[in-house]
């Protein structure tokens, strides 16, 4: 009787695991048909390729559980819209959502203390913003509440699953390759624009159409990866050095000032904290001219007296947002209020202004707690595990600094740094389980080589054993 019950229990566990996997496949197929055949998307070819990659990942998930989360990594950079009813989601959002669900269903959730702290900090913010969802009942408000949670907690958990499976190197290489593709597209677009329209900021038109500030943010995150070169990722200098200069050139062409400021601050903090002497000259050579050019461009815009340039426009929007906030100071006007507000139909150009106008002082207080908490726990994580914490902290500090001069809740501009942080946190636990004596300390600083790191094949075997235990 006991043997029979054990057999039945085993069959039920196997059926449950397969049910979830095939449910993912069915949902993915339905979404693909809906998006591609009914919605009439812009950038249809690029979107079709990105969605096809996601669907392939869903199909392969029963045998290779981490395929879909890995497919979500490059897809996180695709900003083509895939509107669902009242939503205004992107391929990036869809990929992160599917990857997140896969990790939740098929991965161990033995979160480290740092990971749990970050999820709780995000939960505090989500709870505080729930008040504005209740007070301002319109569809976009509710959708954005879930969307904002996905951009942070969803990306963190997705990254955790990838890093926990020992696939940090693969994921970071996918990010570098995708950013290099964006860089090439930016340079090609610049060559055409400079010939036909003259010298101006570049909005890449290939491999998909992007705003210059999104392209700049994506390139800045990838530059941090190849600049910091986490030792656990074993990134070769033959890959990172050409990629870094390629992406530096493309970032300069976009003239995304906020992305450049965020990158400079993150690089300076890394150099000062880690004592990476050989990088000090590089940071000075790049940072000082970059800062001078940014300051000079702002001065030129003020002196031009053009009331429609980006500097004057931001100042005007800030005044209007402040005037709007005073009408609902406690709980704000609702997330994405500019979609429905009859007069304030623009997104605030600065993170805290957007939060206070959307969620009021309640949401702003929680936003401050969340971000200060993020930086504190990652700073401590960097102190304890420098081989993993440097990149995680740099990615988030770069984003919050850039958000002081730009829109905040904007697709991959927010999700990518949290995806990177999650990968680093998961990779540290993966290393800890295999080398409990040093917790990653023996990895050193940033030579990019370590004989202790398992090969990708061994990582796959380790992940298969993890998923087997979850069935």
FENCOR-V765481 format. One record per residue. N is the residue number from 1. RES is the residue in one small letter. SS is DSSP state (H for helix, E for strand, L for the rest). OMEGA is omega in whole degrees, -180 to 180 (none if undefined). Layout:
BEGIN
<<N | RES | SS | OMEGA> <N | RES | SS | OMEGA>>
END
This chain:
BEGIN
<<1 | x | L | -180> <2 | x | H | 179> <3 | x | H | -180> <4 | x | H | 178> <5 | x | H | 179> <6 | x | H | 179> <7 | x | H | 180> <8 | x | H | 179> <9 | x | H | 178> <10 | x | H | 178> <11 | x | H | 179> <12 | x | H | 178> <13 | x | H | 179> <14 | x | H | 179> <15 | x | H | 179> <16 | x | H | 179> <17 | x | H | -179> <18 | x | H | 178> <19 | x | H | 180> <20 | x | H | -178> <21 | x | H | -179> <22 | x | H | 173> <23 | x | H | 175> <24 | x | H | 179> <25 | x | H | -179> <26 | x | H | 180> <27 | x | H | 179> <28 | x | H | 180> <29 | x | H | 179> <30 | x | H | 180> <31 | x | H | 180> <32 | x | H | 180> <33 | x | H | -179> <34 | x | H | -177> <35 | x | H | -170> <36 | x | H | -175> <37 | x | H | -173> <38 | x | H | -170> <39 | x | L | -179> <40 | x | L | -173> <41 | x | L | 167> <42 | x | L | -177> <43 | x | L | -172> <44 | x | H | -177> <45 | x | H | -180> <46 | x | H | 179> <47 | x | H | 179> <48 | x | H | 179> <49 | x | H | -179> <50 | x | H | 179> <51 | x | H | 178> <52 | x | H | 178> <53 | x | H | 179> <54 | x | H | -179> <55 | x | H | 176> <56 | x | H | 177> <57 | x | H | 178> <58 | x | H | -178> <59 | x | H | -176> <60 | x | H | -175> <61 | x | L | -180> <62 | x | L | -180> <63 | x | L | -177> <64 | x | L | -171> <65 | x | L | -175> <66 | x | H | 179> <67 | x | H | -177> <68 | x | H | 175> <69 | x | H | 178> <70 | x | H | 176> <71 | x | H | -179> <72 | x | H | -176> <73 | x | H | 177> <74 | x | H | 179> <75 | x | H | 179> <76 | x | L | 180> <77 | x | L | -176> <78 | x | L | -173> <79 | x | L | 177> <80 | x | L | -175> <81 | x | E | 175> <82 | x | L | -173> <83 | x | L | 177> <84 | x | L | 179> <85 | x | L | -179> <86 | x | L | -177> <87 | x | L | 177> <88 | x | L | -173> <89 | x | L | -179> <90 | x | E | 173> <91 | x | H | 177> <92 | x | H | 180> <93 | x | H | -179> <94 | x | H | -179> <95 | x | H | -180> <96 | x | H | 180> <97 | x | H | -179> <98 | x | H | 178> <99 | x | H | 179> <100 | x | H | -180> <101 | x | H | 179> <102 | x | H | 180> <103 | x | H | -179> <104 | x | H | -176> <105 | x | H | -169> <106 | x | H | -176> <107 | x | L | 170> <108 | x | L | -178> <109 | x | L | 178> <110 | x | L | -173> <111 | x | L | 176> <112 | x | L | 178> <113 | x | H | 179> <114 | x | H | 179> <115 | x | H | 179> <116 | x | H | 179> <117 | x | H | -180> <118 | x | H | 178> <119 | x | H | 178> <120 | x | H | 177> <121 | x | H | 177> <122 | x | H | 179> <123 | x | H | 177> <124 | x | H | 179> <125 | x | H | -179> <126 | x | H | 178> <127 | x | H | -179> <128 | x | H | -179> <129 | x | H | 177> <130 | x | H | 179> <131 | x | H | -180> <132 | x | H | 175> <133 | x | H | -180> <134 | x | H | -176> <135 | x | H | -177> <136 | x | L | -174> <137 | x | L | 170> <138 | x | L | -169> <139 | x | H | -178> <140 | x | H | 180> <141 | x | H | -180> <142 | x | H | -180> <143 | x | H | -178> <144 | x | H | 177> <145 | x | H | 177> <146 | x | H | -179> <147 | x | H | 180> <148 | x | H | 177> <149 | x | H | 180> <150 | x | H | -177> <151 | x | H | -178> <152 | x | H | -176> <153 | x | H | -180> <154 | x | H | 179> <155 | x | H | 177> <156 | x | H | -178> <157 | x | H | 176> <158 | x | H | 179> <159 | x | H | 178> <160 | x | H | -179> <161 | x | H | 180> <162 | x | H | 180> <163 | x | H | -179> <164 | x | H | 179> <165 | x | L | 180> <166 | x | L | -176> <167 | x | L | 179> <168 | x | H | -177> <169 | x | H | -180> <170 | x | H | -178> <171 | x | H | -180> <172 | x | H | 176> <173 | x | H | 176> <174 | x | H | 177> <175 | x | H | 180> <176 | x | H | -179> <177 | x | H | 180> <178 | x | H | 179> <179 | x | H | 176> <180 | x | H | 177> <181 | x | H | 176> <182 | x | H | 179> <183 | x | H | 178> <184 | x | H | 178> <185 | x | H | 178> <186 | x | H | -179> <187 | x | H | 178> <188 | x | H | 178> <189 | x | H | 180> <190 | x | H | -180> <191 | x | H | 180> <192 | x | H | -176> <193 | x | H | -178> <194 | x | H | 180> <195 | x | H | -173> <196 | x | H | -173> <197 | x | L | -179> <198 | x | L | -176> <199 | x | L | -178> <200 | x | L | 176> <201 | x | L | -174> <202 | x | L | 171> <203 | x | L | -174> <204 | x | L | 179> <205 | x | L | -178> <206 | x | L | 3> <207 | x | L | 170> <208 | x | L | -178> <209 | x | L | -178> <210 | x | L | 169> <211 | x | L | -178> <212 | x | H | -179> <213 | x | H | 174> <214 | x | H | 179> <215 | x | H | 179> <216 | x | H | 180> <217 | x | H | -180> <218 | x | H | 180> <219 | x | H | -178> <220 | x | H | 178> <221 | x | H | 179> <222 | x | H | 176> <223 | x | H | 177> <224 | x | H | 180> <225 | x | H | -176> <226 | x | H | 178> <227 | x | H | -179> <228 | x | H | 178> <229 | x | L | -179> <230 | x | L | -175> <231 | x | H | -178> <232 | x | H | -179> <233 | x | H | 178> <234 | x | L | -180> <235 | x | L | -178> <236 | x | L | 177> <237 | x | H | 178> <238 | x | H | 177> <239 | x | H | -171> <240 | x | H | -176> <241 | x | H | 177> <242 | x | H | -180> <243 | x | H | -179> <244 | x | H | -179> <245 | x | H | 176> <246 | x | H | -178> <247 | x | H | 174> <248 | x | H | 180> <249 | x | H | -179> <250 | x | H | 179> <251 | x | H | 178> <252 | x | H | -179> <253 | x | H | 179> <254 | x | H | -176> <255 | x | L | 176> <256 | x | L | -173> <257 | x | H | -178> <258 | x | H | 178> <259 | x | H | 179> <260 | x | H | 179> <261 | x | H | 179> <262 | x | H | 179> <263 | x | H | -179> <264 | x | H | -180> <265 | x | H | -179> <266 | x | H | -180> <267 | x | H | 180> <268 | x | H | 179> <269 | x | H | 180> <270 | x | H | -178> <271 | x | H | -179> <272 | x | H | -177> <273 | x | H | -174> <274 | x | H | -178> <275 | x | L | -179> <276 | x | L | -172> <277 | x | H | -176> <278 | x | H | 179> <279 | x | H | -175> <280 | x | H | 180> <281 | x | H | 180> <282 | x | H | 180> <283 | x | H | 179> <284 | x | H | -179> <285 | x | H | -179> <286 | x | H | -173> <287 | x | H | -177> <288 | x | H | 177> <289 | x | H | 179> <290 | x | H | 179> <291 | x | H | 179> <292 | x | H | -179> <293 | x | H | 180> <294 | x | H | 179> <295 | x | H | -179> <296 | x | H | -180> <297 | x | H | 178> <298 | x | H | 178> <299 | x | H | 179> <300 | x | H | -180> <301 | x | H | 176> <302 | x | H | -177> <303 | x | H | -178> <304 | x | H | -178> <305 | x | L | 176> <306 | x | L | -174> <307 | x | L | -177> <308 | x | L | 177> <309 | x | L | -171> <310 | x | H | -178> <311 | x | H | 179> <312 | x | H | -180> <313 | x | H | 179> <314 | x | H | 179> <315 | x | H | 179> <316 | x | H | 179> <317 | x | H | 179> <318 | x | H | 178> <319 | x | H | -179> <320 | x | H | 179> <321 | x | H | 178> <322 | x | H | 179> <323 | x | H | 179> <324 | x | H | -178> <325 | x | H | -177> <326 | x | L | 179> <327 | x | L | 178> <328 | x | L | -169> <329 | x | L | -173> <330 | x | L | -176> <331 | x | L | 175> <332 | x | L | -175> <333 | x | L | 178> <334 | x | L | 177> <335 | x | L | -177> <336 | x | L | -179> <337 | x | H | -177> <338 | x | H | 175> <339 | x | H | -173> <340 | x | L | -177> <341 | x | L | -174> <342 | x | L | -177> <343 | x | L | -178> <344 | x | L | -175> <345 | x | L | 178> <346 | x | L | 180> <347 | x | L | -179> <348 | x | L | -172> <349 | x | L | -178> <350 | x | L | -169> <351 | x | H | -175> <352 | x | H | 176> <353 | x | H | 178> <354 | x | H | -178> <355 | x | H | -177> <356 | x | H | 177> <357 | x | H | -177> <358 | x | H | -171> <359 | x | H | 178> <360 | x | H | -177> <361 | x | H | 177> <362 | x | H | 179> <363 | x | H | -180> <364 | x | H | 178> <365 | x | H | 179> <366 | x | H | 177> <367 | x | H | 178> <368 | x | H | 178> <369 | x | H | -178> <370 | x | H | -174> <371 | x | H | 176> <372 | x | H | 177> <373 | x | H | 177> <374 | x | H | -175> <375 | x | H | 179> <376 | x | H | -177> <377 | x | H | 178> <378 | x | H | 175> <379 | x | H | 177> <380 | x | H | 178> <381 | x | H | 178> <382 | x | H | 179> <383 | x | H | -176> <384 | x | H | -177> <385 | x | L | -174> <386 | x | H | -179> <387 | x | H | -179> <388 | x | H | -172> <389 | x | H | -175> <390 | x | H | -178> <391 | x | H | -180> <392 | x | H | -180> <393 | x | H | -177> <394 | x | H | -179> <395 | x | H | -178> <396 | x | H | 179> <397 | x | H | 176> <398 | x | H | -177> <399 | x | H | -177> <400 | x | H | 176> <401 | x | H | 179> <402 | x | H | -178> <403 | x | L | 175> <404 | x | L | -177> <405 | x | L | -173> <406 | x | L | 174> <407 | x | L | -176> <408 | x | L | -175> <409 | x | L | -177> <410 | x | L | 171> <411 | x | H | -172> <412 | x | H | 176> <413 | x | H | 177> <414 | x | H | -173> <415 | x | H | -176> <416 | x | H | 179> <417 | x | H | 177> <418 | x | H | 173> <419 | x | H | 178> <420 | x | H | -180> <421 | x | H | 179> <422 | x | H | 178> <423 | x | H | -180> <424 | x | H | -180> <425 | x | H | 179> <426 | x | H | 180> <427 | x | H | 179> <428 | x | H | 178> <429 | x | H | 176> <430 | x | H | 178> <431 | x | H | -178> <432 | x | H | -178> <433 | x | H | -177> <434 | x | H | 180> <435 | x | L | -175> <436 | x | L | -176> <437 | x | L | -176> <438 | x | L | 179> <439 | x | L | 177> <440 | x | L | -177> <441 | x | H | -177> <442 | x | H | 179> <443 | x | H | 178> <444 | x | L | -175> <445 | x | L | -175> <446 | x | L | 177> <447 | x | L | 175> <448 | x | L | -179> <449 | x | L | 174> <450 | x | L | -178> <451 | x | L | -176> <452 | x | L | -176> <453 | x | L | -178> <454 | x | L | 176> <455 | x | L | -180> <456 | x | H | 178> <457 | x | H | 178> <458 | x | H | 177> <459 | x | H | 179> <460 | x | H | 177> <461 | x | H | 179> <462 | x | H | -180> <463 | x | H | 179> <464 | x | H | 178> <465 | x | H | 178> <466 | x | H | -177> <467 | x | H | 177> <468 | x | H | -179> <469 | x | H | -179> <470 | x | H | -177> <471 | x | L | none>>
END
